[in-house]
Amino acid sequence: MKIFDRNVVNTILSDMETPKIQILVGTRQVGKTTILNIIEGKLKRDKKQVIKINLENPEYANVFNTPQNIIDFLVISGFDLSQRIFLLLDEFQNFPRIDKVLKFLYDEYKDIKVIATGSSSLLLNRNIKEGLTGRNFIYNVYHFDFYEFANVRNSTLLCNMITSDRFIDMPEVTRIIEEYFIFGGYPEVILHPTLEMKQKIFSSIYISYLEKDINFFISSANTFKFSNLVELLAEQIGCLVNMNSLAETLRIAHKTVENYLFILEQTFSVKLLPPFCRNKEKEIRRMKKVYFYDLGLRNYVLKLQRLPLDQGTIAENFALIEMLRNNDYSIKYWRTKNGTEIDFILESYGEIIPVEVKYKNRVNTNIIPPNLKSFINQYEIKMAYVLTKNQEGEVMYNGKRIIFKPIIFARNINWGAGAEERGA
């Protein structure tokens, strides 16, 4: 299978000369193992000492239970401890006491460089909070973003549009983005051409997720209720999460719903977006909105094989997962108690940018949405964005720039970007 470049790989490679333990986190089958393979191949080409181990393999249970066993294993395997050794560990989060073992290696064996992957930030947090704090770099590995997806589809035109921030409305753009809306960014899914094979892969991913990740936290007897919750949430993307309603529908305790949602977020399946609130009397300040990290898995859960006529909420979910790739800001939503809402509020060091998604064929770029006007009248901002299907433009309101941009540029948004500039 052809290996495609991932944006995160260069970041990981640039940090490899540091002594820090590098930890790649993300849901199963988003390409973490492939990234380890890329790193392994590069190190071997550079004539470095490297070994890659899958810690889900029970054969290594007695090797990684103590630091001395690891050292003995490396020596027996023919490695020279006086030279740098790259130890690549796949799926290390389930391994008991791995934090203490890696802490010892980090502190006592400076020439052993560890790069590891894990599928659950919940397990990782538990395993690294005591021993590895301050000793690691963590990298989020997501599904293929839209640029990577366009690259897989060999759309040089679309890739150039995204990198240059210049848009041309062509059928190819619509076709590829709608394919992404349906099938998402799981690498193995998008690399198989037939719908039947894509569905089989989604089934395998979901079953593996339930059996390997979820069963670690909840009993198999409760997996059915958990799966039902996933289906309910898939129907409600972009909506406020009502814990009481979900508990009543599923006939489970409110606390159980809360726990399941926490697990879903920590295993990189759903994103629960908090509210932006500075006026407790008029604005929602507690309820979160739900989105999926991968639209393809969301559609699989709902047995959807084609897009609905109204693609607005799917486009909103798409915009969020693109913007999540940008670490320059936090993302929230804004909603007043009388229902006025902004899809996303980007916030960094006190600066805010409201972002509204209007994904339809005709958006009048001379008309400012009333909800944006309402927000601008209450908060000090420099600019606001409206993400459209295929239209660009810019207008002023109360001295503030309102920038209309096609949604394929969602990730490019930042405080210095304008109609003619590309964001970082």
VOVEX-357617 format. One line per field, with one value per residue (C-alpha): residue number from 1; residue in one letter; x, y, z. Coordinates in pm, 1 decimal. Layout:
<dokols>
n <- (NUM/...) $
res <- (A/...) $
c1 <- (X/...) $
c2 <- (Y/...) $
c3 <- (Z/...) $
</dokols>
This chain:
<dokols>
n <- (1/2/3/4/5/6/7/8/9/10/11/12/13/14/15/16/17/18/19/20/21/22/23/24/25/26/27/28/29/30/31/32/33/34/35/36/37/38/39/40/41/42/43/44/45/46/47/48/49/50/51/52/53/54/55/56/57/58/59/60/61/62/63/64/65/66/67/68/69/70/71/72/73/74/75/76/77/78/79/80/81/82/83/84/85/86/87/88/89/90/91/92/93/94/95/96/97/98/99/100/101/102/103/104/105/106/107/108/109/110/111/112/113/114/115/116/117/118/119/120/121/122/123/124/125/126/127/128/129/130/131/132/133/134/135/136/137/138/139/140/141/142/143/144/145/146/147/148/149/150/151/152/153/154/155/156/157/158/159/160/161/162/163/164/165/166/167/168/169/170/171/172/173/174/175/176/177/178/179/180/181/182/183/184/185/186/187/188/189/190/191/192/193/194/195/196/197/198/199/200/201/202/203/204/205/206/207/208/209/210/211/212/213/214/215/216/217/218/219/220/221/222/223/224/225/226/227/228/229/230/231/232/233/234/235/236/237/238/239/240/241/242/243/244/245/246/247/248/249/250/251/252/253/254/255/256/257/258/259/260/261/262/263/264/265/266/267/268/269/270/271/272/273/274/275/276/277/278/279/280/281/282/283/284/285/286/287/288/289/290/291/292/293/294/295/296/297/298/299/300/301/302/303/304/305/306/307/308/309/310/311/312/313/314/315/316/317/318/319/320/321/322/323/324/325/326/327/328/329/330/331/332/333/334/335/336/337/338/339/340/341/342/343/344/345/346/347/348/349/350/351/352/353/354/355/356/357/358/359/360/361/362/363/364/365/366/367/368/369/370/371/372/373/374/375/376/377/378/379/380/381/382/383/384/385/386/387/388/389/390/391/392/393/394/395/396/397/398/399/400/401/402/403/404/405/406/407/408/409/410/411/412/413/414/415/416/417/418/419/420/421/422/423/424) $
res <- (M/K/I/F/D/R/N/V/V/N/T/I/L/S/D/M/E/T/P/K/I/Q/I/L/V/G/T/R/Q/V/G/K/T/T/I/L/N/I/I/E/G/K/L/K/R/D/K/K/Q/V/I/K/I/N/L/E/N/P/E/Y/A/N/V/F/N/T/P/Q/N/I/I/D/F/L/V/I/S/G/F/D/L/S/Q/R/I/F/L/L/L/D/E/F/Q/N/F/P/R/I/D/K/V/L/K/F/L/Y/D/E/Y/K/D/I/K/V/I/A/T/G/S/S/S/L/L/L/N/R/N/I/K/E/G/L/T/G/R/N/F/I/Y/N/V/Y/H/F/D/F/Y/E/F/A/N/V/R/N/S/T/L/L/C/N/M/I/T/S/D/R/F/I/D/M/P/E/V/T/R/I/I/E/E/Y/F/I/F/G/G/Y/P/E/V/I/L/H/P/T/L/E/M/K/Q/K/I/F/S/S/I/Y/I/S/Y/L/E/K/D/I/N/F/F/I/S/S/A/N/T/F/K/F/S/N/L/V/E/L/L/A/E/Q/I/G/C/L/V/N/M/N/S/L/A/E/T/L/R/I/A/H/K/T/V/E/N/Y/L/F/I/L/E/Q/T/F/S/V/K/L/L/P/P/F/C/R/N/K/E/K/E/I/R/R/M/K/K/V/Y/F/Y/D/L/G/L/R/N/Y/V/L/K/L/Q/R/L/P/L/D/Q/G/T/I/A/E/N/F/A/L/I/E/M/L/R/N/N/D/Y/S/I/K/Y/W/R/T/K/N/G/T/E/I/D/F/I/L/E/S/Y/G/E/I/I/P/V/E/V/K/Y/K/N/R/V/N/T/N/I/I/P/P/N/L/K/S/F/I/N/Q/Y/E/I/K/M/A/Y/V/L/T/K/N/Q/E/G/E/V/M/Y/N/G/K/R/I/I/F/K/P/I/I/F/A/R/N/I/N/W/G/A/G/A/E/E/R/G/A) $
c1 <- (0.0/132.0/232.1/123.1/292.4/121.2/149.5/232.1/531.0/764.5/683.3/766.0/1087.9/1201.7/1182.5/1361.9/1699.6/1557.5/1573.1/1196.0/974.3/754.1/396.8/156.8/-208.6/-520.3/-797.4/-723.0/-637.5/-572.6/-215.2/-7.8/154.7/223.0/395.7/609.5/694.8/798.8/1018.3/1166.9/1246.3/1415.1/1626.6/1734.5/1831.5/2039.1/2209.8/2066.6/1994.6/1617.3/1364.3/983.5/762.1/382.9/299.0/-36.3/166.7/161.3/509.3/654.8/469.2/777.8/1017.2/858.4/761.5/1096.8/1362.8/1635.6/1445.7/1430.8/1803.4/1875.6/1643.1/1821.4/2164.8/2057.5/1905.4/2247.2/2214.6/2508.8/2408.0/2696.8/2529.9/2187.6/1899.4/1554.9/1286.3/952.3/655.3/313.9/-4.7/173.7/-123.1/-255.1/76.9/77.5/330.7/476.8/519.5/761.0/957.2/989.7/1072.0/1364.0/1490.4/1459.8/1645.8/1914.8/1971.0/1997.8/2090.9/1761.5/1513.9/1148.4/876.1/537.2/176.8/-151.3/-522.2/-671.1/-579.3/-765.0/-524.8/-231.0/-314.8/-335.4/-8.7/198.7/63.4/292.8/615.7/638.7/522.6/786.1/960.0/739.5/604.4/252.1/132.2/-231.6/-265.2/-602.1/-771.9/-659.9/-746.4/-900.2/-567.1/-429.9/-751.7/-720.4/-359.4/-469.5/-722.9/-436.1/-606.6/-309.7/-550.9/-730.2/-407.6/-268.6/-587.6/-556.4/-187.1/-215.2/-550.9/-682.2/-1018.4/-1169.0/-1523.0/-1498.1/-1695.1/-1381.2/-1383.2/-1745.8/-1700.4/-1400.5/-1538.2/-1868.2/-1678.2/-1497.3/-1831.4/-1952.0/-1644.1/-1426.9/-1055.2/-971.4/-669.7/-767.3/-1125.0/-1035.6/-769.5/-1028.9/-1249.2/-1560.4/-1846.9/-1874.0/-1510.6/-1539.2/-1835.2/-1643.3/-1350.5/-1577.2/-1733.8/-1390.7/-1285.7/-1599.6/-1594.8/-1226.6/-1299.9/-1573.8/-1379.6/-1032.3/-1084.2/-1433.5/-1434.3/-1134.9/-1357.9/-1702.6/-1830.6/-1930.6/-2285.6/-2306.6/-2156.6/-2503.4/-2615.4/-2287.2/-2335.5/-2690.1/-2554.4/-2309.7/-2600.8/-2804.9/-2510.1/-2449.4/-2801.9/-2735.5/-2408.2/-2396.5/-2665.6/-2657.0/-2603.3/-2895.2/-2776.2/-3120.0/-3282.2/-3010.9/-3037.0/-3413.9/-3399.5/-3135.2/-3284.7/-2954.9/-2836.6/-2736.2/-2393.3/-2352.2/-2422.4/-2169.5/-1911.6/-1979.2/-1941.9/-1613.1/-1487.5/-1601.1/-1410.9/-1098.0/-1085.4/-1103.0/-1447.5/-1652.1/-1563.6/-1772.2/-1751.1/-1790.2/-1975.7/-1816.1/-1978.3/-1900.9/-2256.4/-2404.8/-2744.0/-2796.0/-2568.0/-2554.4/-2257.9/-2269.3/-2422.6/-2182.5/-2233.0/-2137.8/-1938.5/-1757.2/-1386.2/-1460.9/-1767.1/-1727.5/-1761.1/-2053.9/-2228.3/-2148.4/-2316.3/-2629.5/-2606.1/-2581.7/-2427.1/-2517.1/-2541.2/-2873.2/-3010.1/-2933.6/-2559.7/-2534.8/-2459.0/-2214.1/-2031.7/-2026.7/-1871.8/-1619.6/-1517.5/-1457.2/-1236.2/-1032.4/-989.0/-892.4/-569.7/-466.0/-313.3/-303.7/-645.0/-915.9/-1260.4/-1599.0/-1950.7/-2172.3/-2542.8/-2775.1/-3066.9/-3304.0/-3140.8/-2900.8/-2595.2/-2250.7/-2116.0/-1759.5/-1563.9/-1186.6/-998.4/-629.7/-472.5/-790.6/-847.7/-1159.2/-1283.6/-1646.5/-1690.4/-2025.1/-2082.7/-2321.8/-2282.5/-2523.3/-2505.6/-2593.3/-2463.6/-2494.0/-2151.8/-2291.7/-2534.1/-2401.1/-2583.0/-2790.2/-2631.3/-2286.3/-2413.2/-2549.5/-2216.0/-2013.7/-2238.4/-2153.4/-1786.4/-1471.4/-1330.5/-1105.0/-1270.0/-1529.0/-1555.7/-1841.5/-1744.1/-1932.3/-1958.5/-1797.1/-1806.0/-1562.9/-1597.3/-1544.1/-1763.9/-1729.3/-1961.1/-1898.0/-1538.3/-1492.3/-1398.0/-1647.4/-1460.5/-1646.2/-1429.9/-1495.3/-1503.6/-1199.5/-993.2/-1131.4/-795.4/-628.3/-819.6/-609.1/-578.8/-351.3/-540.9/-741.6/-917.4/-584.9/-362.8/-311.6/-320.4/-52.9) $
c2 <- (0.0/345.2/559.1/922.9/1209.6/1328.2/1684.7/1569.5/1357.4/1652.2/1790.7/1456.8/1418.7/1770.6/1683.2/1350.6/1483.6/1591.4/1346.5/1379.8/1072.1/1135.5/1010.4/992.7/979.8/922.7/673.8/335.5/310.8/679.6/601.5/604.2/269.3/385.9/694.1/468.8/266.0/585.0/683.4/333.8/337.8/677.1/571.9/253.2/446.5/672.7/362.1/422.1/154.5/111.4/-147.7/-130.9/-334.7/-376.5/-387.4/-549.3/-861.7/-1070.8/-1206.4/-885.1/-897.3/-1009.7/-787.1/-453.9/-520.4/-393.4/-154.8/-416.1/-665.8/-407.9/-345.9/-718.5/-762.8/-490.2/-635.2/-988.3/-848.2/-715.4/-343.8/-135.0/55.8/299.1/432.5/588.3/341.2/437.1/231.5/255.2/128.0/79.1/91.5/128.5/268.6/-69.0/-181.8/-180.1/44.3/153.7/507.3/393.1/182.0/465.9/716.8/499.3/466.3/842.6/926.5/657.7/572.2/898.1/717.1/524.2/741.6/631.5/709.6/558.3/550.1/518.8/510.3/653.2/980.0/856.5/565.2/778.4/1043.2/777.2/618.4/934.0/1169.6/1039.0/949.3/1115.1/1469.4/1704.9/1419.6/1390.6/1562.5/1462.8/1477.8/1442.8/1219.6/1276.5/1121.9/1251.3/1620.1/1758.5/1858.2/1507.2/1361.2/1574.9/1459.6/1095.2/1174.6/1314.6/1653.4/1880.7/2160.2/2139.2/2098.0/2409.0/2599.3/2516.8/2599.4/2922.1/3026.6/3092.9/2949.2/2850.1/2712.5/2388.4/2059.0/1876.9/2077.5/1993.9/1627.7/1575.0/1764.9/1576.5/1247.3/1354.8/1449.9/1091.8/878.2/1094.4/1051.7/702.3/614.3/254.7/354.0/621.0/406.5/140.8/235.5/22.4/108.3/-253.3/-262.5/77.5/-50.7/-364.5/-155.0/76.2/-230.3/-362.4/-24.9/11.4/-345.2/-311.9/15.5/-140.8/-458.1/-316.1/36.8/54.9/-285.0/-166.1/92.7/-66.7/-423.2/-604.8/-617.2/-237.2/-213.2/-223.1/87.9/256.9/182.6/318.4/638.9/671.7/638.7/904.8/1143.6/1076.1/1204.8/1520.9/1663.5/2036.1/2013.0/2077.0/1763.9/1711.5/1460.8/1409.3/1340.8/1092.0/913.9/888.5/760.6/499.4/415.8/455.2/682.6/1041.8/966.3/674.7/900.9/1147.0/870.8/734.2/1081.6/1127.4/795.4/886.6/1212.3/1064.5/791.5/1055.4/960.6/1269.8/1628.3/1803.8/2175.6/2403.3/2735.6/3078.8/3273.3/3609.7/3701.1/3435.1/3604.4/3595.5/3324.1/2945.8/2855.0/2479.8/2265.9/2138.3/2070.7/1737.3/1665.7/1362.1/1349.3/1152.8/1206.8/869.5/679.0/898.3/816.4/446.2/441.4/591.2/362.8/667.2/606.8/939.2/1297.9/1446.5/1742.0/1969.2/1942.4/2230.6/2035.6/1806.5/2112.7/2257.8/1934.9/1942.9/2300.1/2205.6/1904.2/2114.9/2393.9/2144.8/2088.9/2441.3/2465.6/2845.7/2882.1/2715.1/2660.2/2716.6/2802.0/3094.8/3086.8/3318.2/3193.9/3333.3/3116.4/3349.5/3139.9/3151.9/2815.9/2870.5/3119.3/3097.4/3235.0/3300.3/3526.2/3726.5/3776.9/3619.9/3542.8/3438.8/3186.0/3105.9/2824.9/2892.8/2597.7/2654.1/2741.3/3107.0/3317.1/3691.4/3815.9/4167.8/4066.0/4013.6/3736.8/3889.0/3657.7/3793.4/4147.0/4057.5/3913.0/4203.5/4450.1/4281.7/4187.7/4358.4/4175.4/4255.9/4029.4/3758.2/3476.0/3323.5/2988.0/2925.2/2651.0/2837.1/3214.5/3480.9/3841.6/4096.8/4363.1/4599.4/4628.3/4882.5/4900.0/4520.2/4299.0/4025.5/3780.2/3528.2/3227.5/2880.4/2614.9/2434.9/2713.6/2656.0/2550.0/2864.1/3100.5/3310.4/3663.8/3780.1/3623.7/3833.2/3795.0/3810.2/3631.0/3269.9/3182.5/2981.2) $
c3 <- (0.0/-91.8/207.7/192.1/370.5/688.6/812.0/1165.0/1056.2/997.4/1341.7/1503.6/1306.0/1393.7/1765.8/1745.7/1853.3/2189.1/2482.4/2537.6/2511.9/2207.1/2238.3/1943.4/2046.5/1839.1/1779.6/1625.0/1256.0/1192.6/1090.0/1410.2/1327.8/972.5/1112.1/1332.9/1022.6/841.9/1136.1/1154.3/783.9/804.0/1103.3/930.6/618.9/843.4/989.5/1337.5/1598.6/1600.7/1714.8/1685.0/1918.9/1935.9/2306.7/2235.8/2159.9/2481.2/2404.9/2543.7/2876.5/3067.8/2875.5/2963.6/3323.5/3456.2/3319.6/3367.4/3153.0/2874.9/2898.7/2895.6/2597.0/2400.8/2477.5/2384.9/2063.5/1967.4/2043.9/2161.9/2476.8/2434.2/2117.0/2078.5/2048.4/1916.6/2091.3/1905.5/2107.4/1945.5/2160.5/2492.4/2687.5/2810.4/2951.7/3334.6/3509.4/3176.1/3311.5/3581.4/3335.6/3083.9/3358.5/3466.3/3109.2/3056.1/3376.7/3369.4/3002.8/2810.0/2489.0/2475.4/2286.5/2315.7/2062.7/2152.4/2032.7/2221.1/2138.4/2456.5/2621.8/2931.4/2972.3/2870.4/3128.2/3394.5/3285.2/3243.0/3507.9/3780.9/3608.0/3269.2/3333.9/3196.6/3019.6/2711.7/2403.0/2295.3/1933.7/1829.5/1523.6/1362.4/1062.2/722.7/703.1/387.2/233.1/292.2/151.2/-164.3/-194.9/-179.8/-451.0/-664.3/-686.2/-741.6/-825.0/-490.7/-291.8/-459.4/-380.3/-11.2/18.6/-182.4/-30.3/-379.4/-479.7/-812.5/-810.3/-1006.9/-1001.9/-883.7/-561.1/-484.7/-575.1/-347.7/-49.4/-70.0/-83.5/233.1/390.7/331.6/402.6/628.2/673.1/796.1/576.6/501.0/415.4/163.0/-2.6/-100.7/-397.8/-344.4/-112.2/1.7/114.0/283.4/486.9/586.9/704.5/903.9/1064.9/1158.6/1300.5/1509.2/1642.8/1729.7/1906.4/2118.0/2195.6/2259.6/2387.6/2534.7/2706.3/2903.9/3072.2/3078.3/3099.3/2781.7/2916.0/2884.1/2535.8/2377.7/2568.3/2486.0/2115.8/2133.6/2281.1/1991.8/1748.2/1930.5/1925.5/1555.6/1488.4/1689.6/1555.6/1613.3/1883.1/2255.0/2462.6/2699.5/2960.1/3111.9/2775.6/2677.8/3013.6/2982.1/2622.6/2702.5/3044.1/3221.1/3500.2/3433.4/3580.2/3336.7/3039.3/3173.1/3206.8/2857.0/2704.3/2887.4/2747.0/2394.9/2406.0/2562.7/2297.2/2020.3/1889.9/1970.5/2047.2/2310.5/2246.0/2551.1/2540.5/2525.7/2805.7/2961.5/3055.5/3283.4/3285.1/2908.2/2766.6/2793.3/3009.1/3076.4/2801.3/2536.5/2165.8/2012.6/1698.1/1557.4/1487.0/1169.1/952.3/782.5/1109.6/1207.1/877.7/916.8/1258.2/1098.9/792.1/563.8/221.4/58.4/170.7/284.1/92.3/387.2/437.8/684.4/1003.1/821.0/687.4/1039.5/1171.7/884.9/969.8/1332.6/1262.4/1019.7/1275.0/1547.0/1349.9/1441.8/1788.6/1791.7/1955.6/2160.8/2007.0/2170.8/2057.0/2159.6/2230.8/2415.9/2620.0/2357.5/2087.2/1905.7/1820.9/1658.1/1543.9/1666.2/1872.6/1832.4/2130.6/2193.3/2456.8/2496.1/2122.3/1969.3/1620.1/1560.3/1277.6/1117.9/863.9/573.6/339.3/53.3/-313.9/-284.9/0.9/-41.0/64.2/104.9/378.8/730.8/924.3/1208.3/1468.6/1378.4/1416.0/1758.7/1870.6/1729.7/1909.1/2240.3/2205.5/2087.5/1783.4/1490.5/1235.5/1182.5/929.8/734.7/583.0/260.0/1.4/-286.5/-236.7/-121.8/-21.2/250.7/407.2/703.1/1001.1/1276.6/1162.9/1179.2/885.3/794.9/571.3/355.7/263.4/113.9/382.7/240.0/399.5/750.6/888.2/752.7/978.8/1213.0/1341.4/1061.8/773.0/534.8/204.1/24.8/279.4/371.2/740.4/914.1) $
</dokols>
